[in-house]
């Protein structure tokens, strides 16, 4: 990883959008600090697209999405997105085949949001039932395992806390991952949670999907125009594929565990 200052200015000038992780990337001790919020606002004011991509659940992100200066938030490691929309845009979207694209209004928020899914409703319902069973398996088989406290807001993703409110040893993390993989789940590990889902969802797939949905463009053909910022294991797919990738300094905590590292690191 090279120092962020080594990123050539001529490459930065071409950037049209920023993907960013949230936990321990935008946040400090669980909160988005005023300087980070101002940075997002400055980028948006400069005309850039801003899309956070997080392992957090859709329920957790709804109030955040309504207030941040962003185009959308991709949640549950790429399976779901919250899009900010004007009412007339939402009305046009509602005319589409919602059974296929899964748009639902998110009510009782100060801004109009729509939820977009990569899976149809029947698949989500079936997977939710399966995940409830697997969650009980993990809790019964792995001493110390605990569901994430944001579990109730999840629709496509199963998450266990290992470093948000809990402090689990590496052996326990591996034991949880083993049960999830044995059940046929795709797994990732963020800076705070262990994730499992029934599909190959990751942040890279989610990034490609949301760029198609929002802008009708192919991200793979314009990677020199986007940058991703992250800090942990579930950011690896973005580090692997993005031409411009940055790790915040606390990625050093995971450096020895990662196969794919960002090109640059912040001080």
C-alpha positions as a Python dict, from the first residue, in 0.01 Angstrom:
ca = {
    (1, 'X'): (0, 0, 0),
    (2, 'X'): (138, 338, -103),
    (3, 'X'): (81, 661, 91),
    (4, 'X'): (-235, 838, -25),
    (5, 'X'): (-24, 1143, -114),
    (6, 'X'): (135, 933, -393),
    (7, 'X'): (-197, 913, -582),
    (8, 'X'): (-127, 1125, -895),
    (9, 'X'): (-328, 1445, -918),
    (10, 'X'): (-407, 1383, -1286),
    (11, 'X'): (-579, 1056, -1190),
    (12, 'X'): (-778, 1225, -912),
    (13, 'X'): (-909, 1486, -1156),
    (14, 'X'): (-1089, 1214, -1354),
    (15, 'X'): (-1291, 1089, -1055),
    (16, 'X'): (-1669, 1121, -1087),
    (17, 'X'): (-1776, 910, -790),
    (18, 'X'): (-1679, 769, -452),
    (19, 'X'): (-1780, 436, -301),
    (20, 'X'): (-1711, 413, 71),
    (21, 'X'): (-1748, 168, 355),
    (22, 'X'): (-1918, 311, 667),
    (23, 'X'): (-1808, 142, 991),
    (24, 'X'): (-1455, 245, 1094),
    (25, 'X'): (-1413, 420, 758),
    (26, 'X'): (-1661, 708, 778),
    (27, 'X'): (-1723, 652, 1148),
    (28, 'X'): (-1505, 701, 1455),
    (29, 'X'): (-1617, 503, 1762),
    (30, 'X'): (-1949, 439, 1588),
    (31, 'X'): (-2032, 797, 1487),
    (32, 'X'): (-1990, 992, 1165),
    (33, 'X'): (-1784, 1287, 1283),
    (34, 'X'): (-1851, 1644, 1161),
    (35, 'X'): (-1535, 1649, 948),
    (36, 'X'): (-1634, 1326, 769),
    (37, 'X'): (-1986, 1460, 712),
    (38, 'X'): (-1843, 1784, 574),
    (39, 'X'): (-1617, 1586, 340),
    (40, 'X'): (-1920, 1404, 198),
    (41, 'X'): (-2103, 1735, 153),
    (42, 'X'): (-1800, 1890, -19),
    (43, 'X'): (-1770, 1599, -261),
    (44, 'X'): (-2143, 1615, -343),
    (45, 'X'): (-2125, 1992, -390),
    (46, 'X'): (-1835, 1938, -633),
    (47, 'X'): (-2065, 1720, -845),
    (48, 'X'): (-1937, 1374, -749),
    (49, 'X'): (-2156, 1071, -693),
    (50, 'X'): (-2136, 937, -335),
    (51, 'X'): (-2242, 577, -262),
    (52, 'X'): (-2167, 416, 74),
    (53, 'X'): (-2156, 34, 60),
    (54, 'X'): (-2187, -142, 393),
    (55, 'X'): (-2254, -473, 562),
    (56, 'X'): (-2507, -296, 785),
    (57, 'X'): (-2877, -386, 746),
    (58, 'X'): (-3138, -197, 552),
    (59, 'X'): (-3332, -113, 870),
    (60, 'X'): (-3024, 44, 1030),
    (61, 'X'): (-2944, 248, 718),
    (62, 'X'): (-3289, 394, 645),
    (63, 'X'): (-3266, 696, 879),
    (64, 'X'): (-2902, 749, 779),
    (65, 'X'): (-2980, 741, 407),
    (66, 'X'): (-3250, 1002, 453),
    (67, 'X'): (-3003, 1251, 596),
    (68, 'X'): (-2662, 1195, 435),
    (69, 'X'): (-2558, 1384, 118),
    (70, 'X'): (-2538, 1066, -93),
    (71, 'X'): (-2696, 922, -407),
    (72, 'X'): (-2778, 588, -245),
    (73, 'X'): (-2659, 348, 24),
    (74, 'X'): (-2593, -14, -68),
    (75, 'X'): (-2648, -235, 237),
    (76, 'X'): (-2619, -598, 348),
    (77, 'X'): (-2296, -634, 147),
    (78, 'X'): (-2458, -556, -186),
    (79, 'X'): (-2797, -728, -170),
    (80, 'X'): (-3016, -422, -106),
    (81, 'X'): (-2998, -49, -178),
    (82, 'X'): (-3168, 261, -46),
    (83, 'X'): (-3206, 527, -313),
    (84, 'X'): (-3292, 888, -248),
    (85, 'X'): (-3563, 995, -493),
    (86, 'X'): (-3793, 1287, -563),
    (87, 'X'): (-4160, 1195, -548),
    (88, 'X'): (-4204, 1213, -925),
    (89, 'X'): (-3909, 977, -976),
    (90, 'X'): (-4053, 735, -723),
    (91, 'X'): (-4387, 750, -901),
    (92, 'X'): (-4224, 659, -1233),
    (93, 'X'): (-4036, 372, -1070),
    (94, 'X'): (-4354, 233, -923),
    (95, 'X'): (-4481, 165, -1273),
    (96, 'X'): (-4205, -90, -1327),
    (97, 'X'): (-4236, -460, -1254),
    (98, 'X'): (-4181, -440, -880),
    (99, 'X'): (-4188, -817, -840),
    (100, 'X'): (-3863, -824, -1034),
    (101, 'X'): (-3678, -516, -909),
    (102, 'X'): (-3834, -510, -563),
    (103, 'X'): (-3893, -138, -511),
    (104, 'X'): (-4080, -45, -195),
    (105, 'X'): (-4128, 301, -44),
    (106, 'X'): (-3965, 358, 294),
    (107, 'X'): (-4230, 544, 490),
    (108, 'X'): (-4223, 798, 770),
    (109, 'X'): (-3886, 948, 679),
    (110, 'X'): (-3818, 1316, 603),
    (111, 'X'): (-3689, 1232, 253),
    (112, 'X'): (-3844, 1000, -4),
    (113, 'X'): (-3652, 671, -25),
    (114, 'X'): (-3700, 359, -230),
    (115, 'X'): (-3567, 12, -151),
    (116, 'X'): (-3417, -192, -433),
    (117, 'X'): (-3338, -562, -405),
    (118, 'X'): (-3126, -800, -608),
    (119, 'X'): (-3346, -1093, -501),
    (120, 'X'): (-3720, -1126, -555),
    (121, 'X'): (-3963, -1137, -262),
    (122, 'X'): (-4017, -1515, -268),
    (123, 'X'): (-3643, -1583, -256),
    (124, 'X'): (-3596, -1337, 29),
    (125, 'X'): (-3875, -1495, 232),
    (126, 'X'): (-3738, -1846, 184),
    (127, 'X'): (-3385, -1737, 274),
    (128, 'X'): (-3507, -1551, 583),
    (129, 'X'): (-3660, -1873, 716),
    (130, 'X'): (-3341, -2068, 646),
    (131, 'X'): (-3127, -1802, 813),
    (132, 'X'): (-3337, -1813, 1131),
    (133, 'X'): (-3266, -2186, 1158),
    (134, 'X'): (-2892, -2141, 1093),
    (135, 'X'): (-2871, -1862, 1350),
    (136, 'X'): (-3000, -2100, 1615),
    (137, 'X'): (-2746, -2361, 1503),
    (138, 'X'): (-2459, -2116, 1547),
    (139, 'X'): (-2579, -2001, 1888),
    (140, 'X'): (-2616, -2361, 2005),
    (141, 'X'): (-2287, -2490, 1865),
    (142, 'X'): (-2044, -2200, 1922),
    (143, 'X'): (-1995, -2081, 2281),
    (144, 'X'): (-1982, -1703, 2299),
    (145, 'X'): (-2154, -1646, 1963),
    (146, 'X'): (-2401, -1356, 1957),
    (147, 'X'): (-2617, -1213, 1682),
    (148, 'X'): (-2541, -853, 1587),
    (149, 'X'): (-2756, -601, 1770),
    (150, 'X'): (-2883, -471, 1436),
    (151, 'X'): (-3004, -822, 1346),
    (152, 'X'): (-3374, -725, 1346),
    (153, 'X'): (-3318, -482, 1057),
    (154, 'X'): (-3166, -743, 826),
    (155, 'X'): (-3358, -886, 529),
    (156, 'X'): (-3103, -1084, 326),
    (157, 'X'): (-2806, -1125, 558),
    (158, 'X'): (-2718, -1303, 882),
    (159, 'X'): (-2465, -1126, 1105),
    (160, 'X'): (-2282, -1210, 1427),
    (161, 'X'): (-2103, -956, 1643),
    (162, 'X'): (-1735, -1018, 1708),
    (163, 'X'): (-1595, -666, 1754),
    (164, 'X'): (-1875, -409, 1791),
    (165, 'X'): (-2006, -487, 2139),
    (166, 'X'): (-1840, -829, 2174),
    (167, 'X'): (-1469, -913, 2166),
    (168, 'X'): (-1444, -1267, 2033),
    (169, 'X'): (-1114, -1450, 1990),
    (170, 'X'): (-1007, -1557, 1638),
    (171, 'X'): (-1092, -1923, 1712),
    (172, 'X'): (-1453, -1832, 1785),
    (173, 'X'): (-1475, -1625, 1467),
    (174, 'X'): (-1350, -1923, 1267),
    (175, 'X'): (-1596, -2156, 1440),
    (176, 'X'): (-1888, -1931, 1344),
    (177, 'X'): (-1765, -1909, 987),
    (178, 'X'): (-1737, -2288, 971),
    (179, 'X'): (-2102, -2338, 1068),
    (180, 'X'): (-2218, -2079, 815),
    (181, 'X'): (-2012, -2233, 536),
    (182, 'X'): (-2132, -2582, 626),
    (183, 'X'): (-2488, -2451, 580),
    (184, 'X'): (-2399, -2336, 229),
    (185, 'X'): (-2372, -1965, 303),
    (186, 'X'): (-2139, -1716, 137),
    (187, 'X'): (-1939, -1550, 417),
    (188, 'X'): (-1748, -1227, 473),
    (189, 'X'): (-1598, -1057, 778),
    (190, 'X'): (-1617, -681, 834),
    (191, 'X'): (-1437, -479, 1101),
    (192, 'X'): (-1719, -560, 1346),
    (193, 'X'): (-1942, -841, 1214),
    (194, 'X'): (-1931, -1192, 1064),
    (195, 'X'): (-2173, -1215, 771),
    (196, 'X'): (-2348, -1500, 591),
    (197, 'X'): (-2593, -1488, 298),
    (198, 'X'): (-2749, -1720, 41),
    (199, 'X'): (-2596, -1581, -278),
    (200, 'X'): (-2259, -1451, -390),
    (201, 'X'): (-2329, -1101, -268),
    (202, 'X'): (-2033, -877, -204),
    (203, 'X'): (-1960, -507, -232),
    (204, 'X'): (-1816, -537, -584),
    (205, 'X'): (-2129, -703, -717),
    (206, 'X'): (-2338, -446, -532),
    (207, 'X'): (-2138, -157, -678),
    (208, 'X'): (-2185, -281, -1035),
    (209, 'X'): (-2555, -333, -975),
    (210, 'X'): (-2625, 11, -826),
    (211, 'X'): (-2436, 192, -1104),
    (212, 'X'): (-2655, 9, -1357),
    (213, 'X'): (-2971, 86, -1159),
    (214, 'X'): (-2901, 454, -1093),
    (215, 'X'): (-2708, 565, -1399),
    (216, 'X'): (-2767, 293, -1663),
    (217, 'X'): (-2390, 256, -1698),
    (218, 'X'): (-2137, -25, -1681),
    (219, 'X'): (-1898, 28, -1389),
    (220, 'X'): (-1638, -210, -1533),
    (221, 'X'): (-1592, 18, -1836),
    (222, 'X'): (-1527, 332, -1625),
    (223, 'X'): (-1326, 210, -1327),
    (224, 'X'): (-1069, 486, -1378),
    (225, 'X'): (-1344, 735, -1280),
    (226, 'X'): (-1436, 588, -940),
    (227, 'X'): (-1256, 539, -608),
    (228, 'X'): (-1339, 304, -320),
    (229, 'X'): (-1245, 364, 45),
    (230, 'X'): (-1259, 86, 304),
    (231, 'X'): (-1088, -87, 593),
    (232, 'X'): (-1154, -461, 635),
    (233, 'X'): (-1223, -808, 500),
    (234, 'X'): (-1560, -748, 340),
    (235, 'X'): (-1398, -466, 136),
    (236, 'X'): (-1159, -704, -38),
    (237, 'X'): (-1369, -751, -351),
    (238, 'X'): (-1362, -375, -406),
    (239, 'X'): (-989, -356, -337),
    (240, 'X'): (-938, -636, -590),
    (241, 'X'): (-1138, -485, -875),
    (242, 'X'): (-1120, -107, -834),
    (243, 'X'): (-848, 79, -1020),
    (244, 'X'): (-840, 342, -745),
    (245, 'X'): (-873, 201, -392),
    (246, 'X'): (-784, 348, -55),
    (247, 'X'): (-761, 196, 290),
    (248, 'X'): (-803, 411, 599),
    (249, 'X'): (-515, 370, 845),
    (250, 'X'): (-691, 117, 1068),
    (251, 'X'): (-675, -138, 785),
    (252, 'X'): (-335, -224, 933),
    (253, 'X'): (-528, -427, 1192),
    (254, 'X'): (-639, -668, 916),
    (255, 'X'): (-345, -640, 677),
    (256, 'X'): (-202, -985, 751),
    (257, 'X'): (-544, -1147, 697),
    (258, 'X'): (-624, -988, 360),
    (259, 'X'): (-549, -1136, 20),
    (260, 'X'): (-636, -814, -163),
    (261, 'X'): (-513, -482, -28),
    (262, 'X'): (-597, -128, -144),
    (263, 'X'): (-351, 57, -361),
    (264, 'X'): (-319, 349, -119),
    (265, 'X'): (-348, 404, 258),
    (266, 'X'): (-435, 720, 449),
    (267, 'X'): (-216, 855, 728),
}
